[in-house]
Amino acid sequence: MLNTGVSQFEFVLMLPGFRRRLKKALKGGTLDVVLGLDAVSWLTHEFEQASKKEYKPFFGSLTGALESTSDLITFKEEKMKFELGITIGEITGMLPTVLSEAWEAYSDDKKISVDEGVDLVATILNLMANAADDEEVKAFFAAQGAALSALVPLLVADEVVEPPTEPPTEPPTDPPV
């Protein structure tokens, strides 16, 4: 289990602000998606401020991912109606990089671990960010990729290094006197 360093007390102090934001997001009993995302991004920002140093990048990039998703939803005031601006040619051009990354992750131990898989998805999202036309779409993909990249170090299992085994040695015996 990961210990983020956020105490129960700190979390309890965050709840009133989160509740206030969620209450605003529930207009007429229906959740406004943008305001709901804004409420959750506020909470992840608070976690970023309160967490241990090694978890700050993850919570910070998660906040950015939520904010960019909120921005994308309201893009040009046409909720969820947007074009990626990525052509088939651009997607085809991404394949060598994706295959290279996948092969590199696979070739070391003939497996793609969870952290390598998440890193591969982050690579794809970053490539899509580079290929997208609209700035809001670019920001969305870049933020999603950054959030996954920040998650990777938390997924890397600590390698267990076993000391070399040496044959047991018998303690020296003194000759009989």
TADAJO-V252674 format. One record per residue. N is the residue number from 1. D_FIRST is the distance of its C-alpha to the first C-alpha in Angstrom with 2 decimals. Layout:
# TADAJO-V252674
n=N d_first=D_FIRST
n=N d_first=D_FIRST
This chain:
# TADAJO-V252674
n=1 d_first=0.00
n=2 d_first=3.78
n=3 d_first=6.48
n=4 d_first=9.50
n=5 d_first=11.92
n=6 d_first=13.48
n=7 d_first=14.68
n=8 d_first=15.75
n=9 d_first=19.26
n=10 d_first=18.97
n=11 d_first=17.62
n=12 d_first=20.51
n=13 d_first=22.89
n=14 d_first=21.95
n=15 d_first=22.70
n=16 d_first=26.52
n=17 d_first=26.79
n=18 d_first=24.63
n=19 d_first=26.71
n=20 d_first=29.90
n=21 d_first=29.08
n=22 d_first=28.17
n=23 d_first=31.37
n=24 d_first=33.36
n=25 d_first=31.75
n=26 d_first=32.98
n=27 d_first=36.64
n=28 d_first=38.80
n=29 d_first=35.92
n=30 d_first=34.80
n=31 d_first=31.82
n=32 d_first=33.04
n=33 d_first=30.62
n=34 d_first=31.27
n=35 d_first=30.84
n=36 d_first=27.68
n=37 d_first=26.19
n=38 d_first=27.48
n=39 d_first=25.78
n=40 d_first=22.33
n=41 d_first=23.01
n=42 d_first=24.01
n=43 d_first=20.70
n=44 d_first=18.72
n=45 d_first=21.26
n=46 d_first=20.57
n=47 d_first=16.83
n=48 d_first=18.05
n=49 d_first=20.31
n=50 d_first=17.89
n=51 d_first=14.80
n=52 d_first=14.43
n=53 d_first=16.78
n=54 d_first=14.58
n=55 d_first=13.33
n=56 d_first=16.93
n=57 d_first=18.29
n=58 d_first=15.91
n=59 d_first=16.66
n=60 d_first=20.25
n=61 d_first=20.82
n=62 d_first=19.31
n=63 d_first=21.84
n=64 d_first=24.52
n=65 d_first=23.79
n=66 d_first=24.14
n=67 d_first=27.25
n=68 d_first=28.84
n=69 d_first=28.31
n=70 d_first=30.04
n=71 d_first=32.79
n=72 d_first=33.30
n=73 d_first=33.68
n=74 d_first=36.50
n=75 d_first=37.95
n=76 d_first=41.72
n=77 d_first=41.49
n=78 d_first=41.27
n=79 d_first=38.00
n=80 d_first=36.21
n=81 d_first=39.48
n=82 d_first=39.22
n=83 d_first=39.83
n=84 d_first=37.48
n=85 d_first=40.47
n=86 d_first=39.27
n=87 d_first=41.96
n=88 d_first=41.86
n=89 d_first=43.17
n=90 d_first=40.29
n=91 d_first=37.77
n=92 d_first=39.71
n=93 d_first=39.66
n=94 d_first=35.84
n=95 d_first=35.65
n=96 d_first=36.47
n=97 d_first=33.65
n=98 d_first=31.14
n=99 d_first=32.48
n=100 d_first=32.45
n=101 d_first=28.78
n=102 d_first=27.94
n=103 d_first=30.16
n=104 d_first=28.70
n=105 d_first=25.15
n=106 d_first=26.63
n=107 d_first=29.17
n=108 d_first=27.07
n=109 d_first=25.56
n=110 d_first=27.05
n=111 d_first=23.78
n=112 d_first=22.15
n=113 d_first=18.41
n=114 d_first=16.08
n=115 d_first=16.17
n=116 d_first=19.93
n=117 d_first=20.45
n=118 d_first=18.88
n=119 d_first=21.00
n=120 d_first=23.98
n=121 d_first=23.71
n=122 d_first=23.53
n=123 d_first=26.68
n=124 d_first=28.43
n=125 d_first=27.74
n=126 d_first=29.05
n=127 d_first=32.10
n=128 d_first=32.73
n=129 d_first=32.56
n=130 d_first=35.18
n=131 d_first=37.38
n=132 d_first=37.29
n=133 d_first=40.41
n=134 d_first=39.50
n=135 d_first=37.60
n=136 d_first=35.41
n=137 d_first=34.42
n=138 d_first=33.82
n=139 d_first=31.59
n=140 d_first=29.64
n=141 d_first=28.95
n=142 d_first=28.31
n=143 d_first=25.74
n=144 d_first=23.90
n=145 d_first=24.04
n=146 d_first=22.87
n=147 d_first=19.80
n=148 d_first=18.88
n=149 d_first=19.85
n=150 d_first=17.60
n=151 d_first=14.61
n=152 d_first=15.55
n=153 d_first=14.52
n=154 d_first=10.87
n=155 d_first=11.20
n=156 d_first=13.20
n=157 d_first=12.03
n=158 d_first=13.21
n=159 d_first=16.49
n=160 d_first=17.36
n=161 d_first=20.85
n=162 d_first=22.84
n=163 d_first=25.85
n=164 d_first=29.18
n=165 d_first=30.62
n=166 d_first=33.97
n=167 d_first=36.39
n=168 d_first=36.48
n=169 d_first=39.37
n=170 d_first=41.59
n=171 d_first=42.41
n=172 d_first=45.93
n=173 d_first=48.56
n=174 d_first=51.54
n=175 d_first=54.87
n=176 d_first=56.84
n=177 d_first=59.32
